[in-house]
């Protein structure tokens, strides 16, 4: 796992670059102002997901999210402290539990 602090300003700041080996990412807003995040660099404030002060989002590939994609952030207040944690590794194999005889 790799973690780092990123200062997010009033212009789109890249939080994550594309990495196909990334299986999970957590973005934590460690600031007093809201932060908006989006995969679209040009529409972060318009269509981005808001992370309130003290809030976080988790992206897990095993659950259908796309943590491998690029992610950008903007803070209307500027200078926001955002913490990023990345997870790498093999995805667990998903399986269905065996059925009982008779289909129950």
C-alpha positions as CSV (number, residue, x, y, z in Angstrom):
1,X,0.0,0.0,0.0
2,X,1.2,3.5,-0.8
3,X,-0.2,6.6,0.9
4,X,0.5,10.3,0.4
5,X,-0.8,13.7,1.1
6,X,-1.9,16.0,-1.8
7,X,-2.7,19.6,-1.7
8,X,-5.8,20.2,-3.8
9,X,-6.3,23.7,-5.2
10,X,-8.9,25.6,-7.2
11,X,-7.8,24.0,-10.4
12,X,-8.1,20.3,-11.2
13,X,-5.4,18.5,-9.3
14,X,-4.5,14.9,-10.2
15,X,-5.1,12.6,-7.3
16,X,-4.5,9.3,-9.1
17,X,-2.8,8.5,-12.4
18,X,-4.0,5.5,-14.4
19,X,-2.5,2.3,-13.1
20,X,-4.1,-1.0,-14.2
21,X,-2.5,-2.8,-11.2
22,X,-4.3,-0.7,-8.6
23,X,-7.1,-2.7,-7.0
24,X,-8.3,-0.2,-4.5
25,X,-8.0,3.5,-3.5
26,X,-9.2,5.5,-0.6
27,X,-9.5,9.3,-0.7
28,X,-9.8,11.1,2.6
29,X,-10.6,14.9,2.9
30,X,-8.5,16.0,5.8
31,X,-9.5,19.6,5.4
32,X,-12.3,22.0,6.7
33,X,-13.6,22.6,3.1
34,X,-15.4,20.2,0.8
35,X,-13.4,18.6,-2.0
36,X,-14.9,17.5,-5.3
37,X,-13.5,14.4,-7.2
38,X,-14.1,13.2,-10.7
39,X,-12.5,11.1,-13.5
40,X,-13.3,14.0,-15.8
41,X,-10.6,16.6,-15.4
42,X,-12.7,19.4,-17.0
43,X,-15.9,18.9,-15.1
44,X,-14.8,18.2,-11.5
45,X,-17.0,20.9,-9.9
46,X,-20.0,20.3,-12.2
47,X,-20.2,16.6,-12.1
48,X,-17.8,15.6,-9.4
49,X,-18.6,13.7,-6.2
50,X,-18.4,15.9,-3.1
51,X,-16.3,14.7,-0.2
52,X,-17.3,16.8,2.9
53,X,-14.8,17.8,5.5
54,X,-13.6,14.7,7.3
55,X,-15.3,12.4,4.7
56,X,-13.8,9.8,2.5
57,X,-14.6,7.5,-0.5
58,X,-13.3,4.0,-1.2
59,X,-13.0,2.6,-4.6
60,X,-12.7,-1.2,-4.8
61,X,-12.2,-3.0,-8.1
62,X,-13.6,-6.2,-6.6
63,X,-16.9,-4.4,-6.1
64,X,-17.1,-3.0,-9.7
65,X,-15.4,0.4,-9.0
66,X,-12.6,1.6,-11.2
67,X,-9.7,2.6,-8.9
68,X,-7.3,2.0,-11.8
69,X,-8.6,5.1,-13.6
70,X,-7.3,8.7,-13.2
71,X,-9.0,10.8,-10.6
72,X,-8.9,14.6,-10.1
73,X,-9.9,16.8,-7.3
74,X,-10.8,20.5,-6.7
75,X,-11.4,22.5,-3.6
76,X,-13.4,25.8,-3.9
77,X,-11.4,27.1,-0.9
78,X,-8.1,26.0,-2.4
79,X,-5.1,24.4,-0.5
80,X,-7.2,21.4,0.8
81,X,-5.3,18.6,2.5
82,X,-6.3,15.3,0.9
83,X,-4.9,11.9,1.8
84,X,-4.7,9.2,-0.8
85,X,-4.2,5.5,0.0
86,X,-3.7,3.0,-2.9
87,X,-3.9,-0.8,-2.7
88,X,-2.3,-3.2,-5.2
89,X,-2.3,-6.9,-5.6
90,X,-4.2,-9.8,-6.9
91,X,-7.9,-9.7,-6.9
92,X,-9.6,-12.4,-4.9
93,X,-11.4,-15.0,-6.8
94,X,-15.1,-14.7,-6.6
95,X,-17.1,-17.9,-6.3
96,X,-20.6,-19.0,-5.7
97,X,-21.3,-21.2,-2.7
98,X,-22.0,-24.8,-3.7
99,X,-25.6,-25.7,-3.9
100,X,-27.1,-28.4,-1.8
101,X,-28.4,-31.6,-3.4
102,X,-31.9,-31.0,-4.7
103,X,-31.1,-27.4,-5.6
104,X,-31.8,-26.0,-2.1
